[in-house]
Amino acid sequence: MEAARSASSPGFSAFSHGWWLLLAPLSLALACQRVAPEAGKPEPPVLVFAAASLGEIVEQAAARFERASGIEVRVHVAGSSTIGRQVLAGANADVFIPADRDWAEAVLAGRPGAVDLGDLAGNRLVLVGGSEADDSIDLNAKTPPANWGRLAIADPDHVPAGRYARRSLESMGWWASLEPRLVPTNDVRAALRLVELGEADAGVVYETDVVASVGVAVLAKIPADLQDPIVYPVIRLDDRSAVRDFVEGLCNPEFREVLRGRGFTTTPVRKAEGR
């Protein structure tokens, strides 16, 4: 499956100052793909916009749905702020799955007919370092390790993972010391990659991102009382039957077991017909 398959938030200031101009080509391209099916023609593809940290899992669900239904599913994977702006700019998404509630609420407010189906899954934050890094990190210490020259996190001004990381580091009393050493990235996967490459001494990422990572060690799991709840809301943007069937498949017990196997926490997706 190709990569293309593959407002209260601080990130909205950029959108309100002209992001739609940059996103218009994507919106037009996706709009051209959805037309009312004619007799004898296949169902239009289901277009899913998913947060980067959930990308592989949603692509698995898409592949299974295609095999069972014969209907194509195209998954567009990027940071929540990126896909959120694209959806608000008019991209013809059928399903929107960001990594926080703020972007979900923004899309619900900005897209008439959008339906909130509840939270598909949850996640946790961890501190990571290279495979040889010292794993005896004391999260109760007043200051972070002095040998951390560069700390990689997703952009805290625009990306949910970065905002989660900042709030946790503030709760620990480490933010002021670490802020000058931060290396902000476009999404949480890019932050992990910097640690993998040795370009950052440590990073704050989702626990699920470490599962398939090579050369990275978990230094510490950030306790639940030091981080905001991390959730992945499911927003349905189109009411046609294929979209409903795809979202229903996310509730499948087998798929939810896949989620748990990748380290996500799971709760039943709430059935809702409106707000």
SULFEN-V728054 format. One record per pair of residues at least 6 apart in sequence whose C-alpha atoms are under 8 Angstrom apart, sorted by the first residue. I is the first residue (numbers start at 1). J is the second residue. Records with the same first field share a line. If there is no record, write none. Layout:
I=J ; J
This chain:
1=59
3=75 ; 76 ; 77
4=74 ; 75 ; 76 ; 77
5=48 ; 59 ; 73 ; 74 ; 75 ; 76 ; 77
6=55 ; 56 ; 59 ; 74 ; 75 ; 76 ; 77
7=102 ; 105 ; 106 ; 109
8=102 ; 106
9=102 ; 103 ; 106 ; 158
10=157 ; 158
11=81 ; 157 ; 158 ; 159
12=85
15=85
19=85
20=85 ; 86 ; 89
23=86 ; 89
24=89 ; 90
26=86 ; 91
27=86 ; 89 ; 90 ; 91 ; 92
28=91
30=91 ; 92 ; 93
31=91 ; 92
33=44 ; 45
34=44 ; 45 ; 92
35=44
36=44
37=43 ; 44
42=71
43=71
44=71 ; 72
45=71 ; 72 ; 73 ; 74
46=71 ; 72 ; 73 ; 74 ; 93 ; 94 ; 95 ; 242 ; 243
47=73 ; 74 ; 75 ; 76 ; 92 ; 93 ; 94 ; 95
48=73 ; 74 ; 75 ; 76 ; 93 ; 94 ; 95 ; 96 ; 97
49=75 ; 76 ; 77 ; 78 ; 83 ; 93 ; 94 ; 95 ; 96 ; 97 ; 98
50=58 ; 75 ; 76 ; 77 ; 78 ; 80 ; 83 ; 96 ; 97 ; 98
51=77 ; 78 ; 79 ; 80 ; 83 ; 97 ; 98 ; 99
52=77 ; 78 ; 79 ; 80 ; 187 ; 188 ; 189
53=99 ; 188 ; 189 ; 206 ; 208 ; 209
55=75 ; 77
57=258 ; 259
58=75
59=75
61=249 ; 250 ; 255
62=72 ; 73 ; 74 ; 75 ; 246
63=73
65=71 ; 73 ; 246 ; 249
66=72 ; 73
71=242
77=83
78=187
79=98 ; 159 ; 186 ; 187 ; 188
80=98 ; 99 ; 100 ; 103 ; 159 ; 160
81=103 ; 158 ; 159 ; 160
83=98
84=98 ; 103 ; 107
87=93 ; 96 ; 107
88=107 ; 110 ; 111
93=237
94=236 ; 237 ; 238 ; 243
95=234 ; 235 ; 236 ; 237 ; 238 ; 243 ; 247
96=104 ; 234 ; 235 ; 236 ; 237
97=104 ; 232 ; 233 ; 234 ; 235
98=104 ; 232 ; 233 ; 234
99=160 ; 161 ; 230 ; 231 ; 232 ; 233
100=160 ; 230 ; 231 ; 232 ; 233
101=231 ; 232 ; 233
104=116 ; 233 ; 234 ; 235
107=114
108=114 ; 115 ; 116 ; 235
111=237
113=237 ; 238 ; 274
114=235 ; 236 ; 237 ; 238 ; 274
115=235 ; 236 ; 237 ; 272 ; 273 ; 274 ; 275
116=233 ; 234 ; 235 ; 236 ; 272 ; 274 ; 275
117=233 ; 234 ; 235 ; 236 ; 269 ; 270 ; 271 ; 272
118=233 ; 234 ; 235 ; 269 ; 270 ; 271
119=231 ; 232 ; 233 ; 234 ; 267 ; 268 ; 269 ; 270
120=231 ; 232 ; 233 ; 234 ; 250 ; 266 ; 267 ; 268 ; 269
121=231 ; 232 ; 233 ; 259 ; 264 ; 265 ; 266 ; 267
122=229 ; 230 ; 231 ; 232 ; 264 ; 265 ; 266
123=206 ; 207 ; 208 ; 229 ; 230 ; 231 ; 263 ; 264 ; 265
124=206 ; 207 ; 208 ; 221 ; 222 ; 224 ; 229 ; 230
125=164 ; 165 ; 204 ; 205 ; 206 ; 207 ; 221 ; 222 ; 227
126=204 ; 205 ; 206 ; 207 ; 218 ; 219 ; 220 ; 221 ; 222
127=202 ; 203 ; 204 ; 205 ; 218 ; 219 ; 220 ; 221 ; 222
128=195 ; 202 ; 203 ; 204 ; 205 ; 216 ; 217 ; 218 ; 219 ; 220
129=195 ; 196 ; 201 ; 202 ; 203 ; 216 ; 217 ; 218 ; 219
130=195 ; 196 ; 198 ; 201 ; 202 ; 215 ; 216 ; 217
131=215 ; 216 ; 217
132=217
133=217 ; 219
134=219
135=217 ; 218 ; 219 ; 220
136=219
137=145 ; 219 ; 220
139=172 ; 220 ; 222
140=172
142=172 ; 173 ; 174
143=173 ; 174 ; 177
144=174 ; 177 ; 178
148=201 ; 202
149=181 ; 200 ; 201
150=181 ; 182 ; 183 ; 199 ; 200 ; 201 ; 202
151=178 ; 181 ; 182 ; 183 ; 200 ; 201 ; 202 ; 203 ; 204
152=182 ; 183 ; 184 ; 185 ; 191 ; 192 ; 194 ; 195 ; 200 ; 201 ; 202 ; 203 ; 204
153=161 ; 162 ; 165 ; 182 ; 183 ; 184 ; 185 ; 188 ; 191 ; 203 ; 204 ; 205
154=160 ; 161 ; 162 ; 163 ; 184 ; 185 ; 186 ; 187 ; 188 ; 190 ; 191
155=161 ; 162 ; 163 ; 184 ; 185 ; 186 ; 187
156=162 ; 163 ; 164 ; 165 ; 166 ; 184
157=163
159=186 ; 187
161=187 ; 188 ; 205 ; 206
162=184 ; 188
164=227 ; 228 ; 230
165=204 ; 205 ; 227
166=175
167=226 ; 227 ; 228
168=222 ; 226 ; 227 ; 228
169=175
170=176
171=226 ; 227
172=226
183=191 ; 200
184=191
185=191
188=205 ; 206
189=205 ; 209
191=203 ; 204 ; 205
192=203 ; 204 ; 205 ; 209
194=200
195=201 ; 202 ; 203 ; 216
196=213 ; 214 ; 215 ; 216
207=221 ; 263
208=262 ; 263 ; 264
210=216 ; 217 ; 218
211=262 ; 263
234=269
236=243 ; 247
249=255
250=256 ; 269
251=268 ; 269
256=266
259=265 ; 266
260=266
